[in-house]
Amino acid sequence: MKKSQWLTLISILLVLFIAVLSIVNVEPVKINFIFTTVQWPLILVIIGSALLGALTVISVTWVRMFKEKSAIKQNEKFLKEQKIANASSRS
């Protein structure tokens, strides 16, 4: 199996696991948000936590990709300048 197929399979299993946990845990729970306390069904807390975790991973990945692309562009520019400098010194 390819790496992307394994990632897809693991993602599906994780979503199914979260869905089963959500269905089993429907009791209301108290959540303390420093300034206030609310009571929500545990299913919303589990799904909300999973979504926030996914959003965090996506954000961190996006920032890392942006930094890597920026570094690649800098390195390509440097290599281009070096090639030009080498070509002019040979002439």
C-alpha positions as CSV (number, residue, x, y, z in Angstrom):
1,M,0.0,0.0,0.0
2,K,1.1,3.5,-0.7
3,K,1.7,6.0,2.1
4,S,-1.3,8.1,1.1
5,Q,-3.5,5.0,1.3
6,W,-2.3,4.3,4.8
7,L,-2.9,7.8,5.8
8,T,-6.4,7.7,4.4
9,L,-7.1,4.4,6.2
10,I,-5.8,5.7,9.5
11,S,-7.9,8.9,9.1
12,I,-11.0,6.9,8.5
13,L,-10.4,4.7,11.5
14,L,-9.8,7.7,13.7
15,V,-13.0,9.3,12.5
16,L,-14.9,6.1,13.2
17,F,-13.4,5.9,16.7
18,I,-14.3,9.5,17.5
19,A,-17.9,8.8,16.1
20,V,-18.3,5.8,18.3
21,L,-17.0,7.6,21.4
22,S,-19.4,10.5,20.6
23,I,-22.4,8.2,20.3
24,V,-21.6,6.4,23.6
25,N,-21.0,9.5,25.6
26,V,-24.1,11.7,25.4
27,E,-24.3,12.8,29.1
28,P,-24.0,16.5,29.8
29,V,-20.8,17.7,31.3
30,K,-19.7,20.9,33.0
31,I,-17.0,22.9,31.2
32,N,-15.2,25.7,32.9
33,F,-14.1,28.6,30.6
34,I,-12.3,30.6,33.3
35,F,-15.0,33.3,33.2
36,T,-18.0,31.1,32.9
37,T,-19.2,27.5,33.3
38,V,-21.4,25.8,30.7
39,Q,-23.0,22.4,30.5
40,W,-22.8,20.7,27.2
41,P,-23.4,17.1,26.0
42,L,-20.1,15.2,25.9
43,I,-20.6,14.4,22.2
44,L,-20.1,18.2,21.4
45,V,-17.1,18.4,23.6
46,I,-15.5,15.3,21.9
47,I,-16.2,16.5,18.4
48,G,-15.2,20.1,19.2
49,S,-12.0,19.0,20.7
50,A,-11.2,16.8,17.6
51,L,-12.0,19.7,15.3
52,L,-9.8,22.1,17.3
53,G,-7.0,19.5,17.2
54,A,-7.3,19.1,13.5
55,L,-7.4,22.9,13.0
56,T,-4.2,23.2,15.1
57,V,-2.4,20.5,13.1
58,I,-3.4,22.1,9.8
59,S,-2.3,25.6,11.0
60,V,1.1,24.4,12.2
61,T,1.6,22.4,9.0
62,W,0.7,25.5,6.9
63,V,3.1,27.7,8.7
64,R,5.9,25.1,8.4
65,M,5.2,24.7,4.6
66,F,5.3,28.5,4.2
67,K,8.7,28.8,6.0
68,E,10.1,25.9,3.9
69,K,8.9,27.4,0.6
70,S,10.5,30.7,1.7
71,A,13.8,29.0,2.5
72,I,13.7,27.1,-0.9
73,K,13.2,30.4,-2.7
74,Q,16.1,32.0,-0.9
75,N,18.4,29.1,-1.7
76,E,17.4,29.1,-5.3
77,K,18.1,32.8,-5.5
78,F,21.5,32.3,-3.9
79,L,22.4,29.4,-6.3
80,K,21.4,31.5,-9.3
81,E,23.6,34.4,-8.1
82,Q,26.5,31.9,-7.5
83,K,26.1,30.5,-11.1
84,I,26.1,34.1,-12.5
85,A,29.2,34.9,-10.4
86,N,31.0,31.7,-11.5
87,A,30.1,32.4,-15.2
88,S,31.4,35.9,-15.1
89,S,34.6,35.0,-13.3
90,R,35.4,32.3,-16.0
91,S,35.1,34.9,-18.8
